[in-house]
Amino acid sequence: MFGYSEQEIAQIGLTWGVGAFMLYMVFIILQLARESKAGRFGTFILLLGLGFGLVGFLAKGVLKWFMAGLGS
């Protein structure tokens, strides 16, 4: 499709699609904090608790990138 292989399309989708989805999830968490009038500390706790999985996913990507650079 458009000169790209299936592997390239999957890589683009995983990189940009999952990144966009993660930003949307942060937006949802911030909306939840605003609608519940959580305040600064409550917003921090929501972002920490609900966004912890996002941080782990990002850390995994950074570690994979770093370790791939060490091997070459």
TAGI-V282720 format. One record per backbone hydrogen bond with DSSP energy under -0.5 kcal/mol. CO is the residue of the C=O (numbers start at 1). NH is the residue of the N-H. Records with the same first field share a line. If there is no record, write none. Layout:
CO=NH, NH
This chain:
1=4
5=9
6=10
7=11
8=12
9=13
10=14
11=15
12=16, 17
13=17, 18
14=18
15=19
16=20
17=21
18=22
19=23
20=24
21=25
22=26
23=27
24=28
25=29
26=30
27=31
28=32
29=33
30=34
31=35
32=36
33=38
34=37
38=42
39=43
40=44
41=45
42=46
43=47
44=48
45=49
46=50, 51
47=51
48=52
51=55
52=56
53=57
54=58
55=59
56=60
57=61
58=62
59=63
60=64
61=65
62=66
63=67
64=68
65=69
66=70
67=71
68=72
